[in-house]
Amino acid sequence: MTDTTSPDAPAPELPDTSAWGGRHVHDPTAVRDDDGVYWLFSTDARSDGPARGGVQVRRSDDLVTWDFHGWALPGVPAPAAAWSGAEGLWAPEVVRVETADGPVWRMYYSASTFGSRRSAIGLAEAPHPSGPWTDRGIVVASDHAEPPAGLGHPNAIDANVVTEPDGTQWLVYGSFFGGIHALPLDAATGLVADGFAPGTGALHAAPGRLLARRSRAADGAVEGAFVLPRPGGGWALLVSYDSLGGSYHLRAGVGDAVVGPYRDRRGHLLTDVDADPWSVGVPVLAGHRLAGGPGILAPGHASVLTERVPATLPDAGTHGRQLLVHHVRDADAPTEHRLQLRRLVWTHDGWPLVAPQPWAGPGREDDDVSRWPTDPAVLDGLWEQLTPGTEPTRVQDGATGPLEARDHARSLGGGRFAWTAPDGATVSAVVHPAWDAVRDRATLCLEALDDAGRVTLATRLP
């Protein structure tokens, strides 16, 4: 693997990674190579000792069992290290692009230190996710300079590359401080499109288009953005709110363009810094504990793996099976962090929701939408329910009972349902086969959102 790290840097001590699996994963992204092998890239973080720098890499054949492959780079590239002082790399984003010379894999990595805005997003390229990776320098940088008013320049970390159908590319980035922004990319080079010279240490002249921001009352705590297309047109923005060590949780908004504006189910802009900072955005996943299971703390910094496999979801030619790839912490040992994947579904009216159960892999999951429930009677019975919007900053216990009373529930096909709640709210829901990780049995999961922005995640009980 190739890099521009200083040749005088001491060789880092290598930990024993043989039993890591999905442990020590933070800020993950997953891709599938042309042979069907999955590759996972994550932050240089380790819960039981110092982390080695260079981006952790894992491989899998089934998205359940992961083998540690090594590090993409031998350390922090020299330009990024000189600018940021980083000893490890954060939040890699990996994408496949077609060039005149054939396919190239691009990795956008973040270099910073905790609590600092002197940060940089760099670019490395490889012919395959397994490497070798060659550093191309800094794409965009930020510093502590801040204007007299407002929340300032965005922190140059947490890259997400978004490609529109016409090939236009955007770099979505930012964390805390100035919020989430988007800059245009030159698809041919992978660099910022308006002539910013990478590796010079200069700040970008403008932060780009503002997508999401939070107020000082919440410490401006929004990061880990990921933008993906909605079925039928438009875009959805997933972002993580609050503190990554405890109250981290995931919210969503939708918009007509990559650059927004993004709104939640009640119409609040995700840039609204005057509203209650915990009232903006659709809360799709938060800390929880299902009966008999482990406590899940601080789920977030999510990416989405999209596989265009036949017969998985309505409009499968565009979306296919989609899995939310994210990290969680152990509620009983908060320094322990690990990987989880969950099915991401879309309501009939185009809102993204995620399953309350982790992805269980081939043989336990059913991607054939033709077999997903269509009879509203499936909504009856007992369900273990979570409501991630209720006190999203704590670990919520699952509650067992029937779903709320509903009037004239109707099937919309493909596991999708709609009904009217007793308070008059319209509810959009998805019901699909899943695997109950606590009870080790096949089950059904439900994800529902009403037009007041309330989300319910539920697991069907025996």
Secondary structure, DSSP 8 states (H G I E B T S, - for coil): ------TTS--------TT-TTBT--S-EEEE-TTS-EEEEE-S--TTS---SS-EEEEESSSSS-EEEEESSSSS-HHHHHHH--SSEEEEEEEEEEETTEEEEEEEEEE--TT---EEEEEEEESSTT---EEEEEEEEE-S---SSSS-S--S---EEEE-TTS-EEEEE--STT-EEEEEE-TTTSSBTT---TTS----S---EEEE---GGGTT-EEEEEEEE-TTS-EEEEEEES-TTTT-EEEEEEESSTT---B-TT--BTT-SSS-TTTSSEEEE--EE-TTS-EEEEEEEEEEEEE--TTSSTTTTTS-EEEEEEEEEETTEEEEEEEEEEEEEE-TTS-EEE-SS----BTTB---GGGS---GGGG-S-EEEE-TTSSTTS-EE-EEE-----EEEEEEETTEEEEE-TTS-EEEEEEEEEEETTTTEEEEEEEEEETTS-EEEEEE--
